[in-house]
Amino acid sequence: MLKNVTITADEEILRWTRREAADKGVSVSKLVGQILEREMRRRDDYWKAFERWKKIKPVPHADASKRPGREEMHDRGR
């Protein structure tokens, strides 16, 4: 269900918004709704990815102090 919202913004922002809406052939209301929806989805995607990342189990050999050194990796310590 769509709801109306009143916003307050600087005149420069409102001019830009009117121009953008006209360029896209939509109303200012529709443009603002699209921008808010895009931002919401972008943030939701970030947080979903962050939650998935937190569930990943650490790699047992991820401790940098236990990794082979540069010389050992390139077989230079002969």
Buried (B, 14 or more C-beta within 10 A) or exposed (E): EEEEEEEEEEEEEEEEBEEBBEEEEBEBEEBBBBEEEEEEEEEEEEEEEEEEEEEEEEEEEEEEEEEEEEEEEEEEEE
